[in-house]
Amino acid sequence: MEQLNRIELRGNVGNVRLQTVANNRLVARITVATNYAYKDREGGAVIETTWHTVNAWQGKGITDLNKITKGSKVYVCGRLRSQKFIGEDQQERTVYEVIPSSLVLLDEKEQLQCEF
């Protein structure tokens, strides 16, 4: 049986942190908000917002990271990765982040297709 680790997100950018690393490669750590709307038992509208951390390396399938700003609408396709670490309070923590194979600004007229 083939294993699958794939995630697709379409949402709004919150924070953007750009960093240049070895070989002048640009890396962006961005947060993306997605919303899920539903009605509660009384029929009132509820919007549930989930924040996702995305770590994108400039390259094939990744839009120009310098164009991404707070509030930008983006489409992200990639894989989910978890990492464990020990916090300052000596508690083990687990973080989940999206490693994109494709990241597109929705303002741009590009085809939205997830490729691995």
Biopython code that builds the backbone (N, CA, C, O; Angstrom):
import numpy as np
from Bio.PDB.StructureBuilder import StructureBuilder

atoms = [
    (1, "MET", "N", (0.847, -1.175, 0.000)),
    (1, "MET", "CA", (0.000, 0.000, 0.000)),
    (1, "MET", "C", (0.894, 1.241, 0.000)),
    (1, "MET", "O", (1.832, 1.337, 0.792)),
    (2, "GLU", "N", (0.604, 2.171, -0.876)),
    (2, "GLU", "CA", (1.382, 3.402, -0.989)),
    (2, "GLU", "C", (1.041, 4.342, 0.164)),
    (2, "GLU", "O", (-0.124, 4.497, 0.531)),
    (3, "GLN", "N", (2.064, 4.962, 0.722)),
    (3, "GLN", "CA", (1.849, 5.931, 1.797)),
    (3, "GLN", "C", (1.664, 7.314, 1.198)),
    (3, "GLN", "O", (2.172, 7.606, 0.115)),
    (4, "LEU", "N", (0.940, 8.158, 1.904)),
    (4, "LEU", "CA", (0.635, 9.486, 1.391)),
    (4, "LEU", "C", (0.715, 10.516, 2.512)),
    (4, "LEU", "O", (0.110, 10.343, 3.570)),
    (5, "ASN", "N", (1.450, 11.562, 2.278)),
    (5, "ASN", "CA", (1.534, 12.692, 3.200)),
    (5, "ASN", "C", (1.377, 13.934, 2.340)),
    (5, "ASN", "O", (2.346, 14.401, 1.740)),
    (6, "ARG", "N", (0.179, 14.466, 2.275)),
    (6, "ARG", "CA", (-0.115, 15.588, 1.391)),
    (6, "ARG", "C", (-1.089, 16.529, 2.082)),
    (6, "ARG", "O", (-2.041, 16.100, 2.734)),
    (7, "ILE", "N", (-0.830, 17.810, 1.924)),
    (7, "ILE", "CA", (-1.718, 18.821, 2.487)),
    (7, "ILE", "C", (-1.876, 19.949, 1.469)),
    (7, "ILE", "O", (-0.910, 20.354, 0.823)),
    (8, "GLU", "N", (-3.098, 20.449, 1.335)),
    (8, "GLU", "CA", (-3.378, 21.593, 0.471)),
    (8, "GLU", "C", (-4.085, 22.642, 1.314)),
    (8, "GLU", "O", (-5.030, 22.339, 2.042)),
    (9, "LEU", "N", (-3.618, 23.867, 1.206)),
    (9, "LEU", "CA", (-4.205, 24.975, 1.950)),
    (9, "LEU", "C", (-4.473, 26.135, 1.002)),
    (9, "LEU", "O", (-3.704, 26.389, 0.075)),
    (10, "ARG", "N", (-5.566, 26.826, 1.247)),
    (10, "ARG", "CA", (-5.839, 28.091, 0.566)),
    (10, "ARG", "C", (-6.303, 29.027, 1.666)),
    (10, "ARG", "O", (-7.336, 28.805, 2.298)),
    (11, "GLY", "N", (-5.518, 30.086, 1.885)),
    (11, "GLY", "CA", (-5.859, 30.985, 2.976)),
    (11, "GLY", "C", (-5.119, 32.304, 2.893)),
    (11, "GLY", "O", (-4.562, 32.666, 1.857)),
    (12, "ASN", "N", (-5.127, 33.017, 4.019)),
    (12, "ASN", "CA", (-4.510, 34.345, 4.091)),
    (12, "ASN", "C", (-3.250, 34.291, 4.941)),
    (12, "ASN", "O", (-3.203, 33.614, 5.968)),
    (13, "VAL", "N", (-2.231, 35.016, 4.497)),
    (13, "VAL", "CA", (-0.951, 35.058, 5.196)),
    (13, "VAL", "C", (-1.068, 35.964, 6.414)),
    (13, "VAL", "O", (-1.638, 37.053, 6.345)),
    (14, "GLY", "N", (-0.521, 35.496, 7.524)),
    (14, "GLY", "CA", (-0.433, 36.301, 8.740)),
    (14, "GLY", "C", (0.949, 36.916, 8.813)),
    (14, "GLY", "O", (1.182, 37.993, 8.265)),
    (15, "ASN", "N", (1.857, 36.246, 9.480)),
    (15, "ASN", "CA", (3.227, 36.747, 9.612)),
    (15, "ASN", "C", (4.122, 36.187, 8.521)),
    (15, "ASN", "O", (3.912, 35.077, 8.033)),
    (16, "VAL", "N", (5.127, 36.977, 8.145)),
    (16, "VAL", "CA", (6.128, 36.553, 7.172)),
    (16, "VAL", "C", (7.500, 36.869, 7.736)),
    (16, "VAL", "O", (7.767, 38.000, 8.144)),
    (17, "ARG", "N", (8.373, 35.866, 7.758)),
    (17, "ARG", "CA", (9.751, 36.093, 8.189)),
    (17, "ARG", "C", (10.671, 35.505, 7.125)),
    (17, "ARG", "O", (10.692, 34.292, 6.912)),
    (18, "LEU", "N", (11.432, 36.375, 6.459)),
    (18, "LEU", "CA", (12.359, 35.955, 5.418)),
    (18, "LEU", "C", (13.762, 35.869, 5.975)),
    (18, "LEU", "O", (14.150, 36.665, 6.830)),
    (19, "GLN", "N", (14.530, 34.894, 5.486)),
    (19, "GLN", "CA", (15.902, 34.715, 5.933)),
    (19, "GLN", "C", (16.718, 34.182, 4.765)),
    (19, "GLN", "O", (16.265, 33.310, 4.024)),
    (20, "THR", "N", (17.923, 34.713, 4.609)),
    (20, "THR", "CA", (18.842, 34.212, 3.602)),
    (20, "THR", "C", (19.800, 33.256, 4.288)),
    (20, "THR", "O", (20.400, 33.589, 5.310)),
    (21, "VAL", "N", (19.941, 32.057, 3.717)),
    (21, "VAL", "CA", (20.805, 31.035, 4.307)),
    (21, "VAL", "C", (21.935, 30.716, 3.338)),
    (21, "VAL", "O", (22.150, 31.444, 2.369)),
    (22, "ALA", "N", (22.652, 29.635, 3.597)),
    (22, "ALA", "CA", (23.804, 29.246, 2.784)),
    (22, "ALA", "C", (23.483, 29.277, 1.292)),
    (22, "ALA", "O", (22.357, 28.998, 0.882)),
    (23, "ASN", "N", (24.471, 29.616, 0.502)),
    (23, "ASN", "CA", (24.343, 29.704, -0.959)),
    (23, "ASN", "C", (23.310, 30.738, -1.395)),
    (23, "ASN", "O", (22.730, 30.625, -2.475)),
    (24, "ASN", "N", (23.078, 31.757, -0.544)),
    (24, "ASN", "CA", (22.135, 32.843, -0.846)),
    (24, "ASN", "C", (20.730, 32.345, -1.167)),
    (24, "ASN", "O", (20.013, 32.971, -1.949)),
    (25, "ARG", "N", (20.331, 31.220, -0.567)),
    (25, "ARG", "CA", (18.963, 30.723, -0.747)),
    (25, "ARG", "C", (18.044, 31.433, 0.238)),
    (25, "ARG", "O", (18.389, 31.638, 1.402)),
    (26, "LEU", "N", (16.878, 31.799, -0.252)),
    (26, "LEU", "CA", (15.901, 32.511, 0.559)),
    (26, "LEU", "C", (14.914, 31.510, 1.160)),
    (26, "LEU", "O", (14.408, 30.627, 0.467)),
    (27, "VAL", "N", (14.653, 31.661, 2.448)),
    (27, "VAL", "CA", (13.699, 30.816, 3.166)),
    (27, "VAL", "C", (12.652, 31.729, 3.799)),
    (27, "VAL", "O", (12.988, 32.760, 4.381)),
    (28, "ALA", "N", (11.392, 31.347, 3.680)),
    (28, "ALA", "CA", (10.311, 32.108, 4.308)),
    (28, "ALA", "C", (9.594, 31.215, 5.306)),
    (28, "ALA", "O", (9.245, 30.075, 5.000)),
    (29, "ARG", "N", (9.382, 31.744, 6.497)),
    (29, "ARG", "CA", (8.547, 31.079, 7.500)),
    (29, "ARG", "C", (7.307, 31.953, 7.614)),
    (29, "ARG", "O", (7.361, 33.069, 8.130)),
    (30, "ILE", "N", (6.198, 31.430, 7.127)),
    (30, "ILE", "CA", (4.963, 32.206, 7.112)),
    (30, "ILE", "C", (3.867, 31.458, 7.877)),
    (30, "ILE", "O", (3.919, 30.238, 8.034)),
    (31, "THR", "N", (2.896, 32.205, 8.338)),
    (31, "THR", "CA", (1.708, 31.589, 8.912)),
    (31, "THR", "C", (0.551, 31.836, 7.952)),
    (31, "THR", "O", (0.419, 32.915, 7.375)),
    (32, "VAL", "N", (-0.285, 30.811, 7.794)),
    (32, "VAL", "CA", (-1.430, 30.890, 6.890)),
    (32, "VAL", "C", (-2.682, 30.534, 7.687)),
    (32, "VAL", "O", (-2.731, 29.507, 8.365)),
    (33, "ALA", "N", (-3.687, 31.394, 7.595)),
    (33, "ALA", "CA", (-4.964, 31.165, 8.284)),
    (33, "ALA", "C", (-5.973, 30.573, 7.307)),
    (33, "ALA", "O", (-6.153, 31.067, 6.194)),
    (34, "THR", "N", (-6.627, 29.500, 7.756)),
    (34, "THR", "CA", (-7.734, 28.931, 6.994)),
    (34, "THR", "C", (-8.979, 28.979, 7.873)),
    (34, "THR", "O", (-8.890, 28.853, 9.095)),
    (35, "ASN", "N", (-10.122, 29.158, 7.256)),
    (35, "ASN", "CA", (-11.386, 29.257, 7.991)),
    (35, "ASN", "C", (-12.303, 28.098, 7.642)),
    (35, "ASN", "O", (-12.336, 27.632, 6.503)),
    (36, "TYR", "N", (-13.044, 27.642, 8.640)),
    (36, "TYR", "CA", (-14.067, 26.616, 8.467)),
    (36, "TYR", "C", (-15.347, 27.178, 9.072)),
    (36, "TYR", "O", (-15.385, 27.509, 10.257)),
    (37, "ALA", "N", (-16.390, 27.285, 8.264)),
    (37, "ALA", "CA", (-17.651, 27.871, 8.731)),
    (37, "ALA", "C", (-18.702, 26.779, 8.914)),
    (37, "ALA", "O", (-18.821, 25.862, 8.101)),
    (38, "TYR", "N", (-19.457, 26.900, 10.001)),
    (38, "TYR", "CA", (-20.552, 25.974, 10.264)),
    (38, "TYR", "C", (-21.582, 26.668, 11.149)),
    (38, "TYR", "O", (-21.359, 27.782, 11.623)),
    (39, "LYS", "N", (-22.722, 25.988, 11.365)),
    (39, "LYS", "CA", (-23.767, 26.538, 12.224)),
    (39, "LYS", "C", (-23.800, 25.747, 13.522)),
    (39, "LYS", "O", (-23.689, 24.521, 13.516)),
    (40, "ASP", "N", (-23.953, 26.451, 14.628)),
    (40, "ASP", "CA", (-24.045, 25.778, 15.926)),
    (40, "ASP", "C", (-25.462, 25.241, 16.135)),
    (40, "ASP", "O", (-26.311, 25.369, 15.252)),
    (41, "ARG", "N", (-25.716, 24.648, 17.284)),
    (41, "ARG", "CA", (-27.022, 24.031, 17.564)),
    (41, "ARG", "C", (-28.181, 25.015, 17.490)),
    (41, "ARG", "O", (-29.301, 24.641, 17.142)),
    (42, "GLU", "N", (-27.908, 26.269, 17.816)),
    (42, "GLU", "CA", (-28.962, 27.282, 17.767)),
    (42, "GLU", "C", (-29.116, 27.902, 16.375)),
    (42, "GLU", "O", (-29.971, 28.766, 16.176)),
    (43, "GLY", "N", (-28.304, 27.472, 15.420)),
    (43, "GLY", "CA", (-28.390, 27.986, 14.055)),
    (43, "GLY", "C", (-27.515, 29.198, 13.794)),
    (43, "GLY", "O", (-27.561, 29.763, 12.701)),
    (44, "GLY", "N", (-26.712, 29.615, 14.781)),
    (44, "GLY", "CA", (-25.828, 30.759, 14.594)),
    (44, "GLY", "C", (-24.564, 30.378, 13.825)),
    (44, "GLY", "O", (-24.052, 29.267, 13.954)),
    (45, "ALA", "N", (-24.084, 31.302, 13.042)),
    (45, "ALA", "CA", (-22.877, 31.054, 12.252)),
    (45, "ALA", "C", (-21.641, 31.076, 13.147)),
    (45, "ALA", "O", (-21.490, 31.941, 14.009)),
    (46, "VAL", "N", (-20.763, 30.102, 12.918)),
    (46, "VAL", "CA", (-19.499, 30.011, 13.650)),
    (46, "VAL", "C", (-18.386, 29.876, 12.626)),
    (46, "VAL", "O", (-18.475, 29.073, 11.698)),
    (47, "ILE", "N", (-17.336, 30.668, 12.803)),
    (47, "ILE", "CA", (-16.161, 30.556, 11.934)),
    (47, "ILE", "C", (-14.992, 30.134, 12.794)),
    (47, "ILE", "O", (-14.618, 30.816, 13.748)),
    (48, "GLU", "N", (-14.420, 28.993, 12.436)),
    (48, "GLU", "CA", (-13.271, 28.445, 13.155)),
    (48, "GLU", "C", (-12.021, 28.705, 12.318)),
    (48, "GLU", "O", (-11.924, 28.240, 11.182)),
    (49, "THR", "N", (-11.066, 29.447, 12.876)),
    (49, "THR", "CA", (-9.826, 29.772, 12.171)),
    (49, "THR", "C", (-8.705, 28.887, 12.684)),
    (49, "THR", "O", (-8.522, 28.738, 13.892)),
    (50, "THR", "N", (-7.952, 28.299, 11.756)),
    (50, "THR", "CA", (-6.795, 27.486, 12.093)),
    (50, "THR", "C", (-5.562, 28.123, 11.468)),
    (50, "THR", "O", (-5.571, 28.501, 10.296)),
    (51, "TRP", "N", (-4.490, 28.237, 12.268)),
    (51, "TRP", "CA", (-3.234, 28.816, 11.786)),
    (51, "TRP", "C", (-2.251, 27.694, 11.488)),
    (51, "TRP", "O", (-2.077, 26.774, 12.288)),
    (52, "HIS", "N", (-1.609, 27.781, 10.321)),
    (52, "HIS", "CA", (-0.645, 26.787, 9.871)),
    (52, "HIS", "C", (0.706, 27.467, 9.683)),
    (52, "HIS", "O", (0.774, 28.589, 9.182)),
    (53, "THR", "N", (1.772, 26.797, 10.080)),
    (53, "THR", "CA", (3.125, 27.299, 9.844)),
    (53, "THR", "C", (3.648, 26.666, 8.567)),
    (53, "THR", "O", (3.588, 25.448, 8.401)),
    (54, "VAL", "N", (4.163, 27.494, 7.663)),
    (54, "VAL", "CA", (4.694, 27.034, 6.380)),
    (54, "VAL", "C", (6.150, 27.469, 6.270)),
    (54, "VAL", "O", (6.458, 28.650, 6.433)),
    (55, "ASN", "N", (7.049, 26.524, 5.994)),
    (55, "ASN", "CA", (8.468, 26.828, 5.772)),
    (55, "ASN", "C", (8.782, 26.580, 4.310)),
    (55, "ASN", "O", (8.843, 25.432, 3.871)),
    (56, "ALA", "N", (8.984, 27.653, 3.550)),
    (56, "ALA", "CA", (9.182, 27.562, 2.105)),
    (56, "ALA", "C", (10.589, 27.993, 1.716)),
    (56, "ALA", "O", (11.072, 29.040, 2.148)),
    (57, "TRP", "N", (11.236, 27.181, 0.900)),
    (57, "TRP", "CA", (12.549, 27.489, 0.340)),
    (57, "TRP", "C", (12.345, 27.949, -1.094)),
    (57, "TRP", "O", (11.613, 27.313, -1.852)),
    (58, "GLN", "N", (12.989, 29.054, -1.473)),
    (58, "GLN", "CA", (12.874, 29.560, -2.836)),
    (58, "GLN", "C", (13.323, 28.482, -3.806)),
    (58, "GLN", "O", (14.363, 27.858, -3.601)),
    (59, "GLY", "N", (12.554, 28.258, -4.856)),
    (59, "GLY", "CA", (12.915, 27.256, -5.852)),
    (59, "GLY", "C", (11.746, 26.919, -6.742)),
    (59, "GLY", "O", (10.766, 27.660, -6.820)),
    (60, "LYS", "N", (11.865, 25.781, -7.419)),
    (60, "LYS", "CA", (10.843, 25.340, -8.365)),
    (60, "LYS", "C", (9.501, 25.172, -7.660)),
    (60, "LYS", "O", (9.427, 24.553, -6.598)),
    (61, "GLY", "N", (8.454, 25.718, -8.243)),
    (61, "GLY", "CA", (7.108, 25.590, -7.706)),
    (61, "GLY", "C", (6.770, 26.601, -6.623)),
    (61, "GLY", "O", (5.628, 26.666, -6.167)),
    (62, "ILE", "N", (7.759, 27.394, -6.206)),
    (62, "ILE", "CA", (7.555, 28.360, -5.140)),
    (62, "ILE", "C", (7.592, 29.759, -5.743)),
    (62, "ILE", "O", (8.549, 30.118, -6.429)),
    (63, "THR", "N", (6.558, 30.542, -5.489)),
    (63, "THR", "CA", (6.494, 31.911, -5.987)),
    (63, "THR", "C", (7.644, 32.733, -5.396)),
    (63, "THR", "O", (8.287, 32.292, -4.443)),
    (64, "ASP", "N", (7.907, 33.903, -5.939)),
    (64, "ASP", "CA", (8.941, 34.789, -5.398)),
    (64, "ASP", "C", (8.562, 35.139, -3.964)),
    (64, "ASP", "O", (7.569, 35.828, -3.727)),
    (65, "LEU", "N", (9.349, 34.666, -3.020)),
    (65, "LEU", "CA", (9.022, 34.833, -1.607)),
    (65, "LEU", "C", (9.001, 36.293, -1.174)),
    (65, "LEU", "O", (8.343, 36.633, -0.190)),
    (66, "ASN", "N", (9.710, 37.165, -1.894)),
    (66, "ASN", "CA", (9.705, 38.589, -1.557)),
    (66, "ASN", "C", (8.347, 39.239, -1.819)),
    (66, "ASN", "O", (8.069, 40.312, -1.285)),
    (67, "LYS", "N", (7.499, 38.606, -2.633)),
    (67, "LYS", "CA", (6.186, 39.164, -2.957)),
    (67, "LYS", "C", (5.138, 38.853, -1.898)),
    (67, "LYS", "O", (4.067, 39.458, -1.892)),
    (68, "ILE", "N", (5.435, 37.913, -1.001)),
    (68, "ILE", "CA", (4.449, 37.505, 0.001)),
    (68, "ILE", "C", (4.431, 38.512, 1.134)),
    (68, "ILE", "O", (5.464, 38.800, 1.738)),
    (69, "THR", "N", (3.250, 39.046, 1.421)),
    (69, "THR", "CA", (3.095, 40.016, 2.496)),
    (69, "THR", "C", (1.892, 39.623, 3.357)),
    (69, "THR", "O", (1.077, 38.785, 2.972)),
    (70, "LYS", "N", (1.806, 40.241, 4.514)),
    (70, "LYS", "CA", (0.679, 39.991, 5.403)),
    (70, "LYS", "C", (-0.617, 40.289, 4.662)),
    (70, "LYS", "O", (-0.744, 41.338, 4.030)),
    (71, "GLY", "N", (-1.573, 39.379, 4.736)),
    (71, "GLY", "CA", (-2.855, 39.550, 4.062)),
    (71, "GLY", "C", (-2.927, 38.939, 2.677)),
    (71, "GLY", "O", (-4.013, 38.825, 2.110)),
    (72, "SER", "N", (-1.778, 38.538, 2.114)),
    (72, "SER", "CA", (-1.788, 37.908, 0.792)),
    (72, "SER", "C", (-2.608, 36.630, 0.822)),
    (72, "SER", "O", (-2.613, 35.906, 1.818)),
    (73, "LYS", "N", (-3.300, 36.358, -0.275)),
    (73, "LYS", "CA", (-4.016, 35.094, -0.409)),
    (73, "LYS", "C", (-3.067, 34.112, -1.105)),
    (73, "LYS", "O", (-2.492, 34.423, -2.148)),
    (74, "VAL", "N", (-2.912, 32.915, -0.508)),
    (74, "VAL", "CA", (-1.979, 31.944, -1.058)),
    (74, "VAL", "C", (-2.622, 30.569, -1.173)),
    (74, "VAL", "O", (-3.572, 30.235, -0.464)),
    (75, "TYR", "N", (-2.068, 29.785, -2.095)),
    (75, "TYR", "CA", (-2.390, 28.367, -2.237)),
    (75, "TYR", "C", (-1.098, 27.613, -1.959)),
    (75, "TYR", "O", (-0.068, 27.881, -2.577)),
    (76, "VAL", "N", (-1.159, 26.673, -1.028)),
    (76, "VAL", "CA", (0.023, 25.905, -0.630)),
    (76, "VAL", "C", (-0.288, 24.430, -0.804)),
    (76, "VAL", "O", (-1.337, 23.952, -0.372)),
    (77, "CYS", "N", (0.623, 23.716, -1.434)),
    (77, "CYS", "CA", (0.510, 22.272, -1.566)),
    (77, "CYS", "C", (1.845, 21.683, -1.130)),
    (77, "CYS", "O", (2.899, 22.114, -1.597)),
    (78, "GLY", "N", (1.804, 20.712, -0.246)),
    (78, "GLY", "CA", (3.051, 20.129, 0.218)),
    (78, "GLY", "C", (2.812, 18.972, 1.149)),
    (78, "GLY", "O", (1.830, 18.240, 1.020)),
    (79, "ARG", "N", (3.728, 18.812, 2.099)),
    (79, "ARG", "CA", (3.635, 17.710, 3.051)),
    (79, "ARG", "C", (3.680, 18.259, 4.468)),
    (79, "ARG", "O", (4.180, 19.358, 4.709)),
    (80, "LEU", "N", (3.156, 17.486, 5.389)),
    (80, "LEU", "CA", (3.139, 17.857, 6.795)),
    (80, "LEU", "C", (4.322, 17.198, 7.488)),
    (80, "LEU", "O", (4.584, 16.011, 7.293)),
    (81, "ARG", "N", (5.041, 17.984, 8.308)),
    (81, "ARG", "CA", (6.190, 17.467, 9.049)),
    (81, "ARG", "C", (6.019, 17.823, 10.523)),
    (81, "ARG", "O", (5.597, 18.929, 10.859)),
    (82, "SER", "N", (6.349, 16.882, 11.391)),
    (82, "SER", "CA", (6.313, 17.157, 12.825)),
    (82, "SER", "C", (7.733, 17.124, 13.364)),
    (82, "SER", "O", (8.575, 16.362, 12.889)),
    (83, "GLN", "N", (7.986, 17.964, 14.363)),
    (83, "GLN", "CA", (9.291, 18.007, 15.015)),
    (83, "GLN", "C", (9.069, 18.107, 16.515)),
    (83, "GLN", "O", (8.193, 18.834, 16.983)),
    (84, "LYS", "N", (9.883, 17.359, 17.262)),
    (84, "LYS", "CA", (9.829, 17.420, 18.722)),
    (84, "LYS", "C", (11.050, 18.164, 19.233)),
    (84, "LYS", "O", (12.141, 18.075, 18.669)),
    (85, "PHE", "N", (10.837, 18.910, 20.328)),
    (85, "PHE", "CA", (11.947, 19.619, 20.961)),
    (85, "PHE", "C", (11.620, 19.804, 22.437)),
    (85, "PHE", "O", (10.474, 19.654, 22.860)),
    (86, "ILE", "N", (12.638, 20.130, 23.200)),
    (86, "ILE", "CA", (12.476, 20.404, 24.624)),
    (86, "ILE", "C", (12.454, 21.922, 24.802)),
    (86, "ILE", "O", (13.403, 22.610, 24.424)),
    (87, "GLY", "N", (11.371, 22.438, 25.376)),
    (87, "GLY", "CA", (11.220, 23.870, 25.583)),
    (87, "GLY", "C", (12.051, 24.366, 26.751)),
    (87, "GLY", "O", (12.662, 23.577, 27.471)),
    (88, "GLU", "N", (12.069, 25.678, 26.933)),
    (88, "GLU", "CA", (12.811, 26.286, 28.036)),
    (88, "GLU", "C", (12.333, 25.797, 29.389)),
    (88, "GLU", "O", (13.092, 25.789, 30.358)),
    (89, "ASP", "N", (11.063, 25.385, 29.454)),
    (89, "ASP", "CA", (10.512, 24.872, 30.709)),
    (89, "ASP", "C", (10.760, 23.363, 30.880)),
    (89, "ASP", "O", (10.197, 22.722, 31.768)),
    (90, "GLN", "N", (11.622, 22.814, 30.002)),
    (90, "GLN", "CA", (12.013, 21.398, 30.023)),
    (90, "GLN", "C", (10.865, 20.449, 29.666)),
    (90, "GLN", "O", (10.945, 19.254, 29.949)),
    (91, "GLN", "N", (9.819, 20.959, 29.058)),
    (91, "GLN", "CA", (8.706, 20.133, 28.599)),
    (91, "GLN", "C", (8.910, 19.785, 27.124)),
    (91, "GLN", "O", (9.318, 20.630, 26.327)),
    (92, "GLU", "N", (8.622, 18.533, 26.775)),
    (92, "GLU", "CA", (8.722, 18.131, 25.374)),
    (92, "GLU", "C", (7.538, 18.704, 24.608)),
    (92, "GLU", "O", (6.394, 18.611, 25.053)),
    (93, "ARG", "N", (7.817, 19.285, 23.475)),
    (93, "ARG", "CA", (6.783, 19.884, 22.644)),
    (93, "ARG", "C", (6.881, 19.314, 21.224)),
    (93, "ARG", "O", (7.947, 18.893, 20.774)),
    (94, "THR", "N", (5.749, 19.314, 20.547)),
    (94, "THR", "CA", (5.700, 18.881, 19.158)),
    (94, "THR", "C", (5.098, 20.005, 18.331)),
    (94, "THR", "O", (4.049, 20.546, 18.680)),
    (95, "VAL", "N", (5.758, 20.353, 17.242)),
    (95, "VAL", "CA", (5.229, 21.358, 16.330)),
    (95, "VAL", "C", (4.994, 20.700, 14.972)),
    (95, "VAL", "O", (5.706, 19.775, 14.580)),
    (96, "TYR", "N", (4.000, 21.187, 14.277)),
    (96, "TYR", "CA", (3.674, 20.685, 12.945)),
    (96, "TYR", "C", (3.846, 21.836, 11.969)),
    (96, "TYR", "O", (3.401, 22.955, 12.222)),
    (97, "GLU", "N", (4.499, 21.546, 10.848)),
    (97, "GLU", "CA", (4.713, 22.579, 9.832)),
    (97, "GLU", "C", (4.502, 21.986, 8.453)),
    (97, "GLU", "O", (4.656, 20.784, 8.241)),
    (98, "VAL", "N", (4.148, 22.853, 7.523)),
    (98, "VAL", "CA", (3.929, 22.452, 6.141)),
    (98, "VAL", "C", (5.192, 22.779, 5.355)),
    (98, "VAL", "O", (5.700, 23.899, 5.413)),
    (99, "ILE", "N", (5.692, 21.785, 4.618)),
    (99, "ILE", "CA", (6.834, 21.968, 3.722)),
    (99, "ILE", "C", (6.264, 21.951, 2.304)),
    (99, "ILE", "O", (5.910, 20.887, 1.796)),
    (100, "PRO", "N", (6.171, 23.120, 1.657)),
    (100, "PRO", "CA", (5.473, 23.175, 0.368)),
    (100, "PRO", "C", (6.317, 22.691, -0.808)),
    (100, "PRO", "O", (7.523, 22.931, -0.871)),
    (101, "SER", "N", (5.654, 22.007, -1.733)),
    (101, "SER", "CA", (6.251, 21.717, -3.033)),
    (101, "SER", "C", (5.763, 22.755, -4.034)),
    (101, "SER", "O", (6.358, 22.949, -5.094)),
    (102, "SER", "N", (4.663, 23.420, -3.673)),
    (102, "SER", "CA", (4.104, 24.482, -4.508)),
    (102, "SER", "C", (3.504, 25.546, -3.592)),
    (102, "SER", "O", (2.766, 25.232, -2.657)),
    (103, "LEU", "N", (3.830, 26.805, -3.871)),
    (103, "LEU", "CA", (3.263, 27.930, -3.132)),
    (103, "LEU", "C", (2.998, 29.030, -4.142)),
    (103, "LEU", "O", (3.924, 29.528, -4.782)),
    (104, "VAL", "N", (1.731, 29.411, -4.289)),
    (104, "VAL", "CA", (1.322, 30.360, -5.324)),
    (104, "VAL", "C", (0.529, 31.494, -4.687)),
    (104, "VAL", "O", (-0.363, 31.252, -3.875)),
    (105, "LEU", "N", (0.852, 32.728, -5.054)),
    (105, "LEU", "CA", (0.024, 33.870, -4.677)),
    (105, "LEU", "C", (-1.236, 33.821, -5.525)),
    (105, "LEU", "O", (-1.146, 33.738, -6.750)),
    (106, "LEU", "N", (-2.394, 33.870, -4.909)),
    (106, "LEU", "CA", (-3.641, 33.751, -5.666)),
    (106, "LEU", "C", (-3.945, 34.996, -6.471)),
    (106, "LEU", "O", (-4.801, 34.964, -7.356)),
    (107, "ASP", "N", (-3.258, 36.101, -6.182)),
    (107, "ASP", "CA", (-3.415, 37.302, -6.994)),
    (107, "ASP", "C", (-2.829, 37.086, -8.383)),
    (107, "ASP", "O", (-3.245, 37.716, -9.355)),
    (108, "GLU", "N", (-1.848, 36.175, -8.457)),
    (108, "GLU", "CA", (-1.247, 35.849, -9.738)),
    (108, "GLU", "C", (-2.160, 34.864, -10.456)),
    (108, "GLU", "O", (-2.824, 34.054, -9.810)),
    (109, "LYS", "N", (-2.200, 34.922, -11.766)),
    (109, "LYS", "CA", (-3.060, 34.035, -12.544)),
    (109, "LYS", "C", (-2.283, 32.777, -12.921)),
    (109, "LYS", "O", (-1.970, 32.562, -14.092)),
    (110, "GLU", "N", (-1.979, 31.960, -11.940)),
    (110, "GLU", "CA", (-1.268, 30.721, -12.184)),
    (110, "GLU", "C", (-2.202, 29.538, -11.944)),
    (110, "GLU", "O", (-3.181, 29.643, -11.205)),
    (111, "GLN", "N", (-1.885, 28.417, -12.579)),
    (111, "GLN", "CA", (-2.689, 27.227, -12.410)),
    (111, "GLN", "C", (-2.467, 26.638, -11.027)),
    (111, "GLN", "O", (-1.325, 26.484, -10.592)),
    (112, "LEU", "N", (-3.541, 26.311, -10.339)),
    (112, "LEU", "CA", (-3.448, 25.725, -9.012)),
    (112, "LEU", "C", (-3.417, 24.207, -9.158)),
    (112, "LEU", "O", (-4.452, 23.565, -9.337)),
    (113, "GLN", "N", (-2.232, 23.653, -9.081)),
    (113, "GLN", "CA", (-2.096, 22.215, -9.208)),
    (113, "GLN", "C", (-1.014, 21.742, -8.269)),
    (113, "GLN", "O", (0.080, 22.306, -8.232)),
    (114, "CYS", "N", (-1.312, 20.728, -7.525)),
    (114, "CYS", "CA", (-0.367, 20.182, -6.552)),
    (114, "CYS", "C", (0.503, 19.141, -7.243)),
    (114, "CYS", "O", (-0.011, 18.151, -7.765)),
    (115, "GLU", "N", (1.806, 19.354, -7.251)),
    (115, "GLU", "CA", (2.735, 18.388, -7.856)),
    (115, "GLU", "C", (3.806, 18.043, -6.838)),
    (115, "GLU", "O", (4.322, 18.912, -6.135)),
    (116, "PHE", "N", (4.126, 16.777, -6.771)),
    (116, "PHE", "CA", (5.192, 16.312, -5.889)),
    (116, "PHE", "C", (6.355, 15.845, -6.697)),
    (116, "PHE", "O", (7.362, 15.411, -6.136)),
]
sb = StructureBuilder()
sb.init_structure("model")
sb.init_model(0)
sb.init_chain("A")
sb.init_seg("    ")
for serial, (resi, resn, name, xyz) in enumerate(atoms, 1):
    if name == "N":
        sb.init_residue(resn, " ", resi, " ")
    sb.init_atom(name, np.array(xyz, "f"), 0.0, 1.0, " ", f" {name:<3s}", serial, name[0])
structure = sb.get_structure()
